[in-house]
């Protein structure tokens, strides 16, 4: 499962990717107390699925075809239990995913499919560069889409009692796709969590936002690039992407700044940041009136970006800050932006150091969530509070010096 690059959608052995990750994050309460039937005898479970599908007016022959030969896939459960998380810095991860080879292929795809990408922007307001970046990061432009039987993956995760409320509706949607002739239960494959196709979308989203881009009467996001591109565009529009507005912009930052205001959801506009000395590298201040956050993935001495409201669609697509920032940066590169300035970020903490820091922050009363060695939003916020208390620039970056000070 590892080609020239390791697409994010292909990191199925590590974590839920794409829309599955986002949907899991949106419903933690239900995950603790499933409201739908799960577990038990598989035949009895499938009978319940048949009844639910029939209640949604899906023809019996489509239901029978979809569920014939359905089985539990132990490998899916193994991957689900073994989910991991990002432990790379932004510089490490973005260097690996936003490679020159991928940029070259992406630009070639934008030219070869220019009519399709023009349509995506005309009809849905989503620039081709945004879609092409997701396309690259999810499946390496369709080259690595996952080799798990989609029907069995969804049966397995629906039958399992960890998150049936997330996956049971996706199984019903997959049966609807069989009804429409857009999914073959015996041969359609994808990621272990049920995502399908070149941009790794779940069945419900494919049904809701699917576009027949090549005009063949079907929505095939696996083999048809036009279908995948336009379906992704419609889905991104649904997530709230605003036509004609930026999503991220590289900036330089002054030595003195209220760094405690950095991070997502700052409550400031781009113009507020510009007035404080934050300077766009491209010189464009046209969107000064838009709400904006200043994000410093590796602290004030590393790369710096202004994020605009359209950046929120990246967070809807995937909850990882490192993934979203890298994907957004990738899209700007495909749109013509130069490589970011790496700067000279301070050395960060290794896994053991991060866990020690999180433990100390928790002892000080901060809610950092699980002690997992990951510099997530809760840990960054806690770090900023302690940096501010200690009289340090509150940029949210975890360093050995901060750990020593605490």
C-alpha positions in Angstrom: 0.0 0.0 0.0 3.0 2.3 -0.4 3.8 3.8 -3.8 6.1 6.7 -4.6 4.4 8.6 -1.8 2.2 7.6 1.1 -1.1 9.3 0.5 -3.1 10.3 3.6 -6.0 8.2 2.5 -3.6 5.3 2.3 -2.6 5.8 6.0 -5.6 3.6 6.7 -3.6 1.4 9.0 -3.0 4.5 11.3 -6.2 6.5 11.5 -9.6 7.4 10.1 -9.0 9.6 7.1 -11.0 12.2 5.2 -14.7 12.4 6.0 -14.8 9.3 8.3 -12.4 11.1 10.7 -14.5 14.3 10.6 -17.8 12.4 11.2 -16.3 10.4 14.0 -15.2 13.7 15.7 -18.6 15.2 15.4 -20.4 12.4 17.3 -18.4 11.3 20.4 -21.5 11.1 22.6 -23.2 8.5 20.4 -20.1 6.5 20.3 -20.3 6.0 24.0 -23.9 4.8 23.9 -24.8 3.3 20.5 -28.4 4.0 19.5 -28.4 1.3 16.8 -28.3 -2.5 16.9 -24.8 -4.0 16.7 -22.9 -7.2 17.5 -24.4 -10.7 17.9 -25.0 -13.2 15.2 -24.1 -11.9 11.8 -27.1 -13.4 10.0 -29.5 -11.8 12.5 -27.6 -8.5 12.2 -27.9 -8.5 8.4 -31.6 -9.3 8.7 -31.9 -6.1 10.6 -30.0 -4.2 7.9 -32.3 -5.7 5.3 -35.3 -4.5 7.2 -33.9 -1.0 7.5 -33.0 -0.8 3.9 -36.4 -2.0 2.8 -38.0 0.7 5.0 -36.0 3.2 3.0 -37.7 1.9 -0.2 -34.7 0.1 -1.5 -35.8 -2.7 -3.7 -35.4 -6.2 -2.3 -33.2 -7.4 -5.3 -30.8 -4.6 -4.7 -30.6 -5.4 -1.0 -30.0 -9.1 -1.7 -27.3 -8.3 -4.2 -25.6 -5.9 -1.9 -25.5 -8.3 1.1 -24.9 -11.6 -0.7 -21.7 -13.0 0.7 -21.2 -10.2 3.2 -18.6 -11.1 5.9 -16.7 -9.7 8.8 -13.2 -8.6 7.8 -10.8 -9.1 10.7 -8.2 -6.9 9.1 -10.7 -4.0 9.3 -11.1 -4.5 13.0 -7.3 -4.8 13.4 -6.8 -1.5 11.6 -9.6 0.2 13.6 -8.0 -0.9 16.9 -4.5 0.1 15.8 -5.3 3.7 14.9 -2.5 6.1 15.5 -1.9 9.8 15.2 0.4 12.3 13.6 3.8 12.6 15.4 5.5 14.6 12.6 6.1 18.3 12.6 4.6 20.5 9.9 8.0 20.9 8.2 8.5 17.1 8.2 5.0 16.2 7.1 4.6 19.0 4.4 8.0 18.2 3.0 7.0 14.6 2.5 3.5 15.2 1.1 4.1 18.4 -0.9 7.0 17.1 -3.0 8.2 18.5 -6.3 7.1 15.4 -8.1 3.6 15.7 -6.7 3.5 19.4 -7.6 4.6 18.5 -11.2 1.9 15.8 -11.5 -0.7 18.1 -10.0 0.0 20.9 -12.4 -0.1 18.4 -15.3 -3.5 17.2 -14.1 -4.8 20.7 -13.9 -3.9 21.2 -17.5 -5.1 17.9 -18.8 -8.4 18.2 -17.1 -8.7 22.0 -17.4 -12.3 21.8 -18.6 -13.4 19.7 -15.6 -11.6 22.0 -13.1 -13.0 25.1 -14.8 -16.5 23.6 -14.4 -15.8 22.9 -10.7 -15.0 26.6 -10.2 -17.9 27.9 -12.3 -20.6 25.6 -10.8 -19.3 25.2 -7.2 -16.9 28.1 -6.7 -14.0 25.8 -5.7 -10.7 26.4 -7.5 -9.0 23.4 -9.2 -5.9 23.8 -7.0 -8.0 23.1 -3.9 -9.4 19.9 -5.3 -6.1 18.7 -6.8 -4.3 19.1 -3.5 -6.9 16.8 -1.8 -6.7 14.4 -4.7 -3.0 14.2 -4.3 -2.9 13.8 -0.6 -5.8 11.3 -0.3 -4.9 8.8 -3.1 -1.8 10.1 -5.0 -4.2 11.2 -7.8 -6.1 7.9 -7.7 -3.1 5.6 -7.7 -3.7 4.3 -4.2 -7.3 4.0 -3.2 -7.2 1.2 -0.7 -7.8 -2.6 -1.2 -10.5 -3.3 1.4 -13.8 -4.6 0.2 -16.0 -1.6 0.8 -19.2 -3.6 1.6 -17.5 -5.9 4.0 -15.6 -3.0 5.7 -18.9 -1.2 6.4 -20.6 -4.5 7.5 -17.7 -5.1 9.9 -17.7 -1.6 11.4 -21.5 -1.5 11.6 -21.6 -4.9 13.3 -18.8 -3.8 15.7 -20.2 -1.9 18.7 -17.6 0.8 18.9 -19.2 3.3 16.4 -22.2 1.7 14.8 -24.1 5.0 14.7 -21.4 6.3 12.3 -21.1 3.3 10.0 -24.6 1.8 9.9 -25.9 4.7 7.8 -22.9 4.4 5.5 -23.8 0.7 5.0 -27.4 1.6 4.0 -26.0 4.2 1.7 -23.7 1.6 0.1 -26.8 -0.6 -0.6 -28.4 2.4 -2.3 -25.3 2.8 -4.4 -25.7 -0.9 -5.4 -29.3 -0.1 -6.4 -28.1 2.8 -8.6 -25.4 0.6 -10.2 -22.6 2.7 -8.7 -21.1 0.1 -6.4 -20.3 -3.6 -7.0 -20.5 -5.3 -3.6 -18.1 -8.0 -4.7 -15.4 -5.9 -6.3 -15.6 -2.3 -5.1 -12.6 -1.6 -2.8 -11.4 1.4 -0.8 -10.1 2.4 2.6 -10.7 0.3 5.7 -13.1 2.8 7.1 -15.4 2.7 4.0 -14.1 5.7 2.0 -14.3 5.1 -1.7 -12.6 6.6 -4.7 -10.0 9.1 -5.8 -10.8 11.6 -3.1 -11.9 9.1 -0.4 -15.5 9.9 0.3 -18.1 7.9 2.3 -21.2 6.4 0.6 -23.6 8.9 2.1 -21.6 11.8 0.8 -21.2 10.3 -2.6 -25.0 9.9 -2.9 -25.7 13.4 -1.5 -23.1 15.2 -3.6 -22.2 12.9 -6.4 -21.9 14.5 -9.9 -21.8 12.6 -13.2 -18.8 14.5 -14.5 -18.2 12.3 -17.6 -21.9 12.0 -18.6 -22.0 8.2 -18.6 -25.1 8.1 -16.4 -23.2 6.8 -13.3 -21.2 8.3 -10.5 -18.0 6.4 -10.4 -15.5 8.2 -8.1 -13.1 5.3 -8.4 -12.3 5.2 -12.1 -13.7 8.5 -13.4 -11.5 11.5 -12.6 -14.3 14.0 -13.8 -16.8 12.3 -11.4 -14.4 12.4 -8.5 -13.3 16.0 -9.1 -16.8 17.4 -9.5 -18.2 15.4 -6.6 -15.4 16.7 -4.4 -16.2 20.2 -5.6 -19.8 19.9 -4.7 -19.0 18.4 -1.3 -16.4 21.2 -0.5 -19.0 23.8 -1.5 -21.4 22.1 1.0 -18.8 22.4 3.7 -18.9 26.2 3.3 -16.2 27.2 0.8 -16.8 30.8 -0.3 -16.2 31.6 -4.0 -13.4 34.0 -4.7 -11.9 34.1 -1.2 -8.5 32.8 -0.1 -8.0 29.9 2.3 -4.4 30.4 3.6 -1.7 33.0 3.0 2.0 32.8 4.0 3.2 35.8 6.1 6.2 36.9 8.0 5.9 38.0 11.7 7.7 40.7 13.7 9.7 39.9 16.8 7.2 41.6 19.0 3.6 40.5 18.7 0.7 39.4 21.0 1.5 35.8 20.3 -1.1 34.7 22.8 -3.6 35.8 20.1 -2.2 33.3 17.6 -3.9 30.0 16.9 -7.2 29.2 15.3 -10.3 31.4 16.0 -8.4 34.5 17.1 -11.4 36.8 16.8 -9.3 39.2 14.6 -9.3 40.2 11.0 -6.5 40.0 8.6 -6.2 43.8 8.7 -5.8 43.6 12.5 -2.8 41.3 12.0 -1.3 43.5 9.2 -1.6 46.5 11.5 0.5 44.7 14.0 3.3 44.1 11.5 2.3 40.7 10.1 3.3 41.0 6.4 1.9 38.9 3.5 4.7 37.4 1.5 2.8 38.1 -1.7 2.0 41.6 -0.7 -1.8 41.0 -1.1 -3.9 42.8 1.5 -7.1 42.7 -0.5 -8.9 40.5 2.1 -8.0 42.6 5.1 -11.6 42.7 6.2 -12.0 38.9 6.5 -11.8 37.1 9.8 -8.4 35.6 10.1 -6.2 33.6 12.4 -2.4 33.6 12.6 -1.1 30.0 12.8 2.5 29.1 13.7 2.8 25.4 13.2 6.3 25.4 14.7 6.3 28.5 16.7 7.2 32.1 15.9 10.5 31.2 14.3 9.1 28.7 11.8 6.6 29.1 8.9 3.7 31.4 9.5 0.3 31.6 7.8 -2.8 33.7 8.0 -5.9 31.4 7.7 -9.2 32.7 6.3 -12.8 31.4 6.8 -12.3 29.0 3.8 -9.6 27.2 5.9 -12.5 25.8 7.9 -13.4 23.4 5.1 -10.0 21.8 5.6 -10.8 21.2 9.2 -14.2 19.8 8.2 -12.4 17.4 5.8 -9.9 16.2 8.4 -9.4 17.2 12.0 -5.6 17.0 12.0 -4.0 20.5 12.2 -0.8 19.2 10.5 -2.8 17.6 7.6 -5.1 20.6 7.1 -2.3 23.1 7.1 -0.2 21.0 4.7 -3.2 20.4 2.4 -4.0 24.1 2.3 -0.4 25.0 1.6 -0.3 22.4 -1.1 -3.3 24.1 -2.8 -1.5 27.5 -2.7 1.5 26.0 -4.4 -0.6 24.5 -7.2 -2.2 28.0 -7.5 1.2 29.6 -8.0 2.6 30.5 -4.6 6.3 30.0 -3.9 7.7 27.5 -1.3 7.2 28.7 2.3 10.1 30.2 4.3 11.2 27.5 6.7 12.7 29.9 9.1 14.7 28.5 12.0 12.2 27.0 14.4 13.4 26.1 17.9 13.9 22.4 18.5 10.7 20.6 19.5 10.1 17.8 22.0 10.3 14.2 21.1 7.5 11.8 22.0 8.7 11.2 25.6 9.2 14.9 26.1 5.8 15.8 24.8 4.2 13.3 27.1 6.1 14.7 30.0 5.0 18.2 29.1 1.4 17.1 28.8 1.6 15.4 32.1 3.0 18.6 33.7 0.4 20.8 32.1 -2.4 18.4 33.4 -0.9 18.7 36.9 -1.1 22.5 36.5 -4.8 22.1 35.9 -4.9 22.4 32.1 -7.2 20.1 30.0 -4.8 18.6 27.4 -7.0 15.5 26.8 -5.2 12.2 26.5 -1.5 12.1 27.3 -0.5 11.0 23.8 2.6 12.9 22.8 0.7 14.9 20.2 0.8 18.7 20.0 -3.0 19.1 19.5 -5.2 22.1 20.0 -5.7 21.5 23.7 -2.0 21.1 24.4 -1.2 24.2 22.3 -3.7 26.3 24.2 -2.3 25.1 27.5 1.2 25.9 26.4 0.3 29.4 25.4 -1.2 30.1 28.8 1.9 28.8 30.6 4.2 30.7 28.2 2.2 33.9 29.0 2.4 33.2 32.7 6.2 32.7 32.5 6.7 35.9 30.4 7.6 33.9 27.3 6.4 34.6 23.7 3.1 32.6 23.8 3.4 31.0 20.4 2.2 27.5 21.4 5.3 25.7 20.4 6.6 22.9 22.8 10.3 23.1 23.5 12.8 21.5 25.9 13.3 25.0 27.4 9.6 25.3 28.2 9.5 21.8 29.7 12.5 22.7 31.9 10.8 26.0 33.0 7.7 24.0 34.1 
